[in-house]
Amino acid sequence: MTDLTSTLNQRQREAVTAPTESLLVLAGAGSGKTRVLTTRIAWLIQQGLAQPYEILAVTFTNKAAKEMMTRLESILPMDIRHMWVGTFHGLCNRILRAHAEEAGLPKTFQIMDSGDQLSMIKRVMKDLNIDPERIDARQVQTFINWNKEHALRASRSRDDVGGTGVRIYTEYERRCQMDGVLDFGELMLRCYELLDRNEVVRTHYQNRFRFMLVDEFQDTNILQYRWIQMLAGWGNPERAPNAVFAVGDDDQSIYAFRGARVENMKQFLKDFKITNPVRLEENYRSTSKILEAANALISHNPDRMGKNLWTNGASGEPIDIVTHEDDRAEANWIVDKVVGKAGRYSDHAVLYRTNAQSRALESAFQARGIPYRIYGGLRFFERAEVKHVMAYMRLLANPDEDTSFLRVVNFPTRGIGAKSVDTLQTEARRLGLSLWGTIASANAQYPARLAVFTDMMDAMREEARGLSLCELVKLVIRRSGLEAHYRAERQGDDKLENMNEIIAAAEGFCQNEGISLSHDAFEPYDETGQTPLLGFLAQSTLEAGDKNEGNDVDAVQLMTVHAAKGLEFPYVYLAGVEDGVFPHFSAKKDPKGEFEERRLMYVAITRAQKYLAICHCESRMMYGETRFNQPSDFLEEIPESVVARIGGRPKKPAYRGDSTYGWERPSFGGSRGGNSNYGGNNSYGGSNSYGEGRRSKDDWTGSGLSKKDRQFTASVAARKAEGAYGFAPGQRVHHPKFEYGTVVALKGSGSDARIVVDFVKVGQKELLLELVKTRLGKVDD
């Protein structure tokens, strides 16, 4: 028998071979948590403690689930297809497919992505005569999703969207039920309700899944934690709970804005009576200098569960902390560093706090002809042409799905105008039917030209009988007119290639599920009654983010720190580490927000394997205005012993108060600190990558004023605006359309006075105070 633990370190072995009871594994960055998870599963099976069908493994991404299955298949000489490994949403979909009737769902229910959900909300608001200028549909979407994450139906939710949230939520629930569609939140909530209310179903899964393994536990929200408790049988006095093997890192909890609760980790210890969590602290990724910086930084957060990363590897080179004059200099310096390092471009990653920072970086890489890739851009199944194909296929599976109907009823164009569609929607509301059902009704009145579309779909459905999934995709592309439409487009080749890629995706789905490529797309292939068509449609929504473009391209990787979680690179450049940028100024008013920003910084640092550079600028152009920012306080939390400072050591301001940026202002006679001329010479040969001579430090904006004078002028203007309207930087405000935000700056005076507010939901907005003074309300903390 193979010794599965022979290559593990002591702590890893301790976790893998722990008794068959609940356990929390605190797995630091780069400590081999995936290896521990998969080995734990293999060890349970090898030791005869569990059968594959008794194991449920939950991950947060489909990529992680596939990697886990691939590793297990390589070390276990047996069929493990009966093991359930997947994301929360994927596993809930699987349970609901098997028990659709008990859950009050049609067998053919479809899953909406966030874009389709927003479209549905907008239609509901239109039907309820709610002005989209007064109530933002995205706010309603957030309201609905938040309530679902907290297991709250419309009947139990509290209104906070202009007095209409509950009303919209109620109608939205009714419409989704009628259409047979579920959003992501509904997948979790409906499955939880099924388990909670149906003792037979609940007992079946509790008895089956004696061993549950949960990855990235720090990212679980309230409902996901309750779901885990439910399946584990926690709180049942008649039986001991199933063994839950949870792996997570409280220091990498960075998704509070999505509902993640780092507190779930401590709650798990309490609920499942775990007294000795296992800590994985040996890091196999980064140099010791990088780890020392990460440990020192995160030690400033209170209420940690405690761990200290270390490595037996190299000490490594110091971390470069670089002061730049502005974001152009920052971008050009990073480009120079990339060019100067050996290896592939894809070994280099540039990380930033917000997407707005990528502009200067992209320009610099373009100017030097260096390939780069924005990681996490438009995903494959989110492309318009791909969504069109999938909408036709959804209608073949369920013609009553209005969202798909509206997407393709007149695409490609077939002479069906907006007025005809509006007439049909009005009639559908009158009859209480779907759009397709209205056309099929003998009592309905609608424009005759709509029959052109339904006749085409009926003919396509007839022609599709007996076809395999791959053949069905080909039929839809051709018969819908999409192929001819994009072939006639001047630049339609890429879109044709993307549509044809759906065929390859369908083939891959069949192979992964063990479905014969000749199996009828409309005939069930498993015990739940799932058909290849329904399975593929569900996967295309649940796994929409898996096919990012250019994964195999040798290019520098540009991404936000959030997008970088779970990744690693030999060379990492962290841009814009300035107060107000990183940490983001919206976190300054909330201590917990600052703690999460520090965790985000910790994640950024621990992405680096061999080299890390942290950059900050004296001035930065963002959102159309120049900002003068202080270096981030996070830089002061990194030990001097592991850094090399370039451009002079930044000086912290003598006075910390309100400024035109938000909360900091140096004395007017003081210095912003730092020297950014790198010893008197720059590395750009006297000009920058934008084709113009390099300006002097005092004239780089073309204003003729010194930097100190510009700061003074901006501060005076801000004080005038404060005095006239009573707002101040750093203050929390509420706008009826944009909701909550924080005042960033006040500019101008009199009728030209403007206020810059960073809104939580929609980002920064610059508003004319004369127009918004009666609509913008102050929020007391």
N, C-alpha and C positions, 0 to 999 in steps of 0.2 A: 504494500500500500504506500502510495506517494506521501511523503511528509509535506503537507501544504504549508507548514509554518517555518520550514528550515531557513528561508531567506528573509524572515521578518525580524525586526528589532524587538527588544524585550517588551516595550509597551504595545506594539502592534500585536505581538503574540498573546499578550495578556487580554487584549480586546477580543481577538478572534476565538480564543479558547475559553472565554468566560462562561460561567454556568448558564443554563438555558432559562434565564429570567431577564427582566428588563434591565437595560444598561444605557447610560449616556457616555458617548465617546466625544471628548473635546478635541477636535482634530484641527491643529494649526495649519496655516497656509503651507502647502508643499510637503505635508507630513505623510502622504500616501493614504488618504482616507478611502479613495476608490478601491485601492488594493485591499484594504482592511475589510470593506463591505463585501466585496466579491469573495474574498477568502473565507469570511465568516459563513457565507451561504454554502460554499463548497465544503467547508469543515462540518457544518451541521449535517449535510447529506452524507458525506464520507463516513462520519462516525455513527450513522444510523439513527441520528436523533430526529431527523425530519425527512419527509418525502418532498420532492419538488413541488407537488400541488399544495403542500401545507405552508408554502412560503409566499409572502407578499412583500415586494420591494418597491418603495416609493421614491421617485426622483423628482427633480424640478424641471428637467429638460429631457426631451426625447433623445438628444444626443447622448446624455449620461446613461439613459436606460439601454440604448443600443450598445454602448461601450461595455456596460455591465454584462449583458447577455453574451457578447462576443468573448469576453474574458472567461465567463463561466463555461462556455462551450469548449474552450481550449484546454480547460483543466479538469472537466468532468466527463468521463467516458459514458455518457448516457443522454437520453432524450429529455431536455428540460423545457420543452414547449408548454408543458402544463403549469410551469411556474409563472406567476403573475408579476411582471416587472414593468413599470410605467410611471407616468406622471399622475398627479392627483386627478387631473381632468380626464386623462386617458383611462384610468382605472374606474372612475365614476361612470364614464361613458359605457364601459364594458358591463358594469353591473346593471345600469339602466337598460341596455339593449336586451339583457337576459330577463329583465322584470319590467318591461315597458308598461304592460297592462296594470300591474300592481302600483306602479308609480304614476298612473293616470296619463300615460303618453301613448301616442300612436307608434306602431312598430317602425314606421318610416321617419321618425323625428329627425330633424336636421340641427346642426350646430352653427350658430352665427359667430363670425369673428367680430372684433370690436367695431370695424367699419360698418358692417351690416347692422349691428346693434344700434349704432348712432343713426343710421338711415331709418330704422324702425321708430326710434324715439322722435325723430323729426316728423314722420308721418302721423304719429299719434298726436303730437302737439298741433299739427295743422288741423287734424280732425276735431280737436278740442278748442280750436280757435284761440290758441295761445300764441301771442306775438313773440317770434324768435328774437326780435330786437330787445325785448324786455327780459326774456328768460333764455339763457344760453343752453342749447341742447347738450353741450358737453358737461355742463354743471349737472344737468338732470342725469346724464349717464353715470357720472361720478356718484351722485346721490343713490341711484339704484344699485350700483355695484357695491357701495359701502354697506348698504342695508343687507344685501345678500351675504356679504362676507361676515356679517354679524348675525346671520340666521333670522333676519327680520323681513317678513312679508309686508306688503303695502298696508295691510290692516293693522300692523303693529309699529309701523315706522312713524317718525315724527317729521313734520314738514320743515324744511330749511331752504327751499328753492323758491323764493318769492311767493310763498303761500300756495304753490301749485304742485310741489313735488309728489305728494301722496296721490293726488288726483291723476297725474301723468303715470306714476308707477302702477296704479290700479288698472288703468286702461291698457298700459303696456303689458302687464301680466295677462290680461284677457286676450289681447291680440296675439301674443306669443303662443298661448294655449290653442287658439283657433287655427293658427298657421302650422302648429306642430313644430316649433323651433325653440331652441334653448340657447341662451348666451352662456359664456364661460362660468359666470357666477351661478347660474341656474343648474348647471351640471353638478356642481358641488352641493348646492342647497337641496336639490331634488333627491339626490342620492342619500344625503344625510337624513332627510325627512322620511324616505323609504325605510331606511334602517331603523329609524327611531319609532315609526308607527307600525311596522310590520314585523311582528315577533318571529314569524317563520323564516322570513328572509334574513333577518338579523342573526338569528341563532345559527342558520346554515353557514354564514360567512364567519362568524365567530368560532364555530367548531372547525371550519376548514383551515383558516389562516392562524395556525398556532404560533407562527413566527412572523413578525412584521419588522422590516428594516426600513428606516426613513433617513434619507440623505438630506443635507442642507437644512437641518431642523430649525436653525435660527431664522429661516425665511418663512416659516409657517404662520398663517393668520389664525384668527379665532376659530373660524369654521373648520379649517383643516385640522386643527388640534382636536376639536370635538369629534371630528370624523375618525381620527386615529383612536381616540378614547372609545368610541362606539364600537369599532371593529375589534378592538382589543378586549372588549367586555369589561372595561374599567367601571367600578362602582357597583357591579353586580354582587350582592352578598352571597349568592349561591355558588359562585365559582371564582377561582383566582384569574386575574387577567392574563391574556396571552403575553408572550415575551416580546417587548418592543425594543429593538436595538437602534437607538437614535444617534446619528452622527451629525455634529454641527460645530460651529465656532461663533461664540457670541461676539468676538472681535471683528467678525466679518458680516455682521447684520447691517445691511445698507438699503433695505427696501421697505422702510416704514411707510413711505408714500404709497406703496402698493398694499398696505395693510399688514405687513409682516410685524410680528411681535417677538422681540428678542426675549421678553419675559416668559415666553412659553418654555424656554429651556429650564429655568428655575422651577416653574410650575410642574414640569414633567418630573423633576427630581422628587418633588413633594408628593405628587399624585401617585407615582409608581414606586414610592418608598426606596429610592436609590441613594445610598449613602456614600458610595465611592466611585465617582465617575473616573474613567480612564482618560489620561491626557496624552495626546500624541504631540510631542514637542520637537522631535528631531526633524529638521527640515532638509529635504533632498534637492532643493531648487536653487537657493540663493547663497551668496557669499556671507561670511560672518559679519562684515561691516553693514551690509544691507539689513541683516536680521537685527543687529544691535540698534540701528536707527528705528526699525519698526517696533521693537520691544520698548524702547524709550518713549516713543511717541504715544503708543496705546496705553502706557502705564498711567497717563494723565486722566484716563477715563475712570470714573468711580463704578462701583458695583459690578466689577468684572468677575467672571468665574475663575480667572487666574490661570495663566500658563506663560512660559518663556521659551521662545523659539531658539534653537541652537543647531549648529552643524559641525560635522567632522571635516567639512570641505575647506576650501581655500579662504583666506582672509579677504582677498579681493582688493580692488582699487578703491580709493575713497569715493564717496558720493559727491558729485559736483553740484554745488549750489551757486547758481549764476544770476547776477543782477544785470538786467538789460535796460536799455534806455526806453524802448517801446516794443510793441508786439512784432513789428517788422524785424527788428534786430533779433528778437527771440527766435522767430521762425528761421531766419537765415543762419543763425548760430546752430540750430538743430540740424538744418540741412548739411552744413559743413561737417558736423560731427558724424552724421550718417555716411557721408561720402568718405570720411577718413577712417571708418571702421571696416575691417575685412568681413567677408561673408556675404550672405544673401540680403537683399533689401527686406525680405519678410522676417529677418531676425530683429528688425527694429520696430518699436511701437511708440507712437506719440500719444500720450493720454492727456485729457483735459476735462475740466469739471462740467462745462456746458458746450453744446453743439456750436454756439455762436463763435467760439474761439477757433474753430477750424478754418475760418476764412483766410487769415493771414498765412497759416501753415500751408493750405492748399496752393495759394498763390506762389509761395516760395518754392514748393516742390515742382509746380508747373514750370516756373521760370528756369529751373535747372534741369528740366527734362527727366526728373526722377519719378518712376512710377509709384503711385500710392493708391491706397484703397480705403474708403470710409467703411469701417466695419459696422455691421448692423444697419446698413441702409435698406433700400426697398427690397423686401424679401420676395422669393419666387412666387408663392401663392398669393401675394398681395398685388402683383402686377395686373393692370387692367385687362389685358388680353387673356391672361390665365383665369381671372375671376369670371370673365364672360363665358369661357368654356365650362367652367365649373357650375355656373348658374344654369346653363342649359341642361347639364347632367342632373342637377338638383331637381329641376322641373320634371325630368323623366322619372325620377324617384318619387317625387311628391309634387304634383301640379298645383296644389293649394298653397305653396310657399310664395307669398306675395313679394318678398324682397327680391328673389331671383326673377320672378315674373317682370317686375318693374325694371330690373337691370337690362333685360334683353328683349323686351317686347318690341322695341324699335331700334335694336342694334344687332346686325347692321340695319341701316335705315330701310324701312319698308312702308313709308307713308303714313305712319301712325303718330299723330302729333300729340302735344301735351294736353290739348283740349279734349281729345278723345279719351286719353287716359284719365283725366280728371272726371269726365262724365262717368266712366266705368267705376272709378273709386266711389263716387257719390252713390251710384246704384248699388254697389257692393255693401256700403254702410246701411243703406235702406233695407236690404234683404238679409243682412247679417251673414253674408257669404264671403268666401275668398274671391279674388278677382277671376280666377279660372272658373270657380263654381258659379259665379254670376253669369259668365258667358254661356255656360252649359245650362243655365236655368231657362225654362220655357217662359217664365214671367218677367224676365229681365229686359230692359231696354238699354241698348248701347250702340255705338257707331259700328256699322257693318264691317268696316275695314279691319276691326280687331280680329275678325274671323280669319284673316290672312295668317295671322300669327298662330292661332290655335290649330288651324288646319295643318300648318307646317309641322307643329309639334306632334300632332296625332300621327301624321305620316312618318315622322322620325321615330316615334315610339313603335309603330308597326314594323318598320324596317329594322329596328334594334332587337327584335325578338330572336333569342338564341345566340346573340353575339357575345363574345368574351369581353372582358373589361377593356382590354387594349383595342379591340375592334370597335367597341362602343365609342371610345374617345376619338378614334379616327373618323367615325361616322358623324359625330357631333361637330367636329372641326369643319368637315366638308359640307354637311347638309344644312348647317345653320347659316352658311354664307360668310362665316368669319374668315375662312381661308381665302376666298375670293376678295373679300374686303381688304385684308392686309396685303395681299399680293399686289393689289392696285395702288397701295400707298407707296409714296416715294421712298420712304425709309422703313418699310414694313418687314424687311428680312429678319431683323432681330425678334420681332413679335411672332413671326411664323416659326422661328426656331424655338421660342419659349413655349408656344402651343404644342409643338411636336415633342418637347421635353416632357409634357404631361403624359405622353404615351410611355416614355421610359419610366416615369414615376409610377404609373399604373402597373407596369411589369414588375418593378421592384417591390411594390406592395404585395402583389400575388406571391412572389418568391418568398418574401419574409413571412407571410402568413401560411405558407405551405399550400397555396391554392393552385390548381392546375391552370396553366395559361389558356386552356380551352374551356374552362368552366363558364357556364352561362352567368353573365353579369347580374341577372335578376333572380338567380336561384340561390337559396341558402347554402353556406359551406360549413357551418358549425352548429353546435347544439343550441345556440341562442337565436338562431334564425337570421343571423347576419348574412347579407348578400355581399358579393364583391363590390357592387356599386355603392351600397350604404357604407361599407367599411372604408372604402377609398375616400368617399366624401368626408367622413368623420376625420380620417387621418389628415386630409388636406387642410382642414381647419385647425386641428389640434397640433399639427406639426408644421404650421405655416412658416415658422422661423428657421427651419432646418436647412433650407437650400439657399444660403447666402451666395451671392454672385462672387466669382473670383476666388474661391477658397484655395485654389492651387496656383494662383498667380504670384510671381515673385515681386512683391510690392511692399513699400513701407505701410504699416498698419496705423491708421488714425482712428481714434475712438474715444468715447467718454469713459471715465473710470468705471461707471456702472456697467458698461458693456464689456469691460475688460475682466470682470470677475470670472474666475475659473480658468483664465488663460495665463500664459507665461511666455516671456520673450528674453533672449540674451541681453538685448539693449533696450532700455526704457527711458523715455524723455517725458517728464511731467511738466506741462506748461501752465503758466498762470497761477502760481501758488501765492496768491495775494489775498489780503483781507477783503472780503466782499465778493471775491471770485471763488476762492477755495481757502477757508470755508465760505460757502455762499452766504451773502448777507441776510437772507431770509432766516437763517438758522441762529442769528445773533440774539433774537428776542426769546428764544426757547432753549434752555440748557440741554434738553434732550436732543434738540436739533444739532447743537454744537458737538455733542457726543457722537452722533451719527456721522457728522462730517469728519470727525477724527477717525472713526472706523473706516470711512471711505478713503481717507488718506493712507491708512494702514494697508488697505487692499491695494492701492496704487503702488506703494513701495514694494510690497511682496510679490508684484508681478515680475520684478526684475531678477534675472538669473546672475548675470555677470557685471553689468554696468547700469548705474542709475544717475540721471541728471535731473535736478529740480530747478526750474526756472521761474523767475518773477520779473516784472517790469515796473519801471517808474511811472510809465503811462501806458494806457491801452485803449484802443478804439473798439468799443462794443456798442451795439444797438445804435450806431450812428452818432455817437458822441465820445469825446476823449475823457478818460477817467484817470485820476491820479490816485494810485492805491499804495497802501503800505504793504511791506512783505507780510506774509501770513504768520500769525503767532505759532503755527505748527513748526515753522523753521527753527524757532528758538527751542523747540522740544527735542531736537535731534542733537546728539552729543557732538561737540566740536572735534572729538578724537576720530570721528569716522567721515568727516567732510573735508572738501577742498573748496574754498570760496573763490569765485571768479568775479571780477568787477568790483571788488571792495565789499567789506562786510556791511550789510544794511543796518542803519540806525533806526531804532524804534523812536516814535515821537515822544516828546516830553509831555504832551498834553493829549489825553484820550477823551474826546468828546464828540459832539455832533459835527459833521462836516458836510460838504456838498455831496460826498459819496454816501454817507449813511450814518457813520458813528465815529469816525476818526478825523482829527484835524491837527496838523502841527501848528506850533506858534508861527505867526506870519514872518518872524525873523529867523526861523529855524530852517534846517535843511531837510530835504526828503531823504538824504542819506544815500550812500553808495556811489561808486564811480563806474560808469559803464563803457569807458573807452578802451578797456582791455590793454592797458599799458600805453595808451596814446595812439594805437593803430587799430583799425578794424580789419576784418578778413575779407572785405568785399571789393578791394581795389579802388576805393574812393567813390563807389556808386553802389546802389542797392539793386535788388532784382526787379525793381519796378521801372527801370529805364530812366532814372533821374539822378542827378548829383545828390550826394548826401548833405543834408542841411546841418547847420550848427545846432547845438543843443538848445540855444535860446530862440531859434527861428524855425524849428521843425514844423510848426503848424502854420507858418507864414503870417503870423499875427504881428510880429515885431515886438511883442511883449515877452518879457522873461517869464519863466515858469512860475516864479514867485508872484509876479504881478498878475498873471492869469488866475492863480489860485485866489489871490486877494479879491480880484474883480468878481469871480464866481461866488465867493463867500458873501460879498456885499449884496449881490443880486439875490442870493438865497435868503439872506436875512430880511430883505425888503419883502419878498414873497411871504415869508413866515409872518411878518408883522401885519401884512394886509389880509391874509386869509387864515392865519392861525394854525397852519400845518408845519410840521418840522420833520427833517430827515430821521429815519428810524421809527417813525410813528406807524402804528397799525391802522389801516383804514378799510372801509367796505364800500364797494361800488355795486349798484343793482344789477349790472350786467357781468362785470368781470370778477365779482365776489371779493374775497379777502386779499389784501396785499400789504406791502410795507413801503413807505415813502423812501425813495432813494435820493432824490435831489429836488431842489426848487430853483428855477431859473427865471431870469427876466424880471420885469416889474410892470406895474400898471396893467393895461389891457393885454399885454404880451406875457404876463406872468404864467409860467407853466410848471406843472408838477410831474415828476417821473416816479411812477409806482411800479414795483415788481409784484405782479399778482401771482398767487400760488398756482392758479389753473392755466393762465394764458401768457405768463411771462411779463416782460416789461412793456409799459405803455406810457407815452408822453402826452399829457392832457392839458388843455387850456383851462386854467383855473377859473376864468370868468364864466366858462360854460358848465363846469362840473362842480362848482362850489356848493350847490344845493343838493347834489346827488352823491357826493363823496362824504361819507360819515366817518368820524373817528371811532376807533374801537378801544375800549378800556381793557387793559391787560389784567 
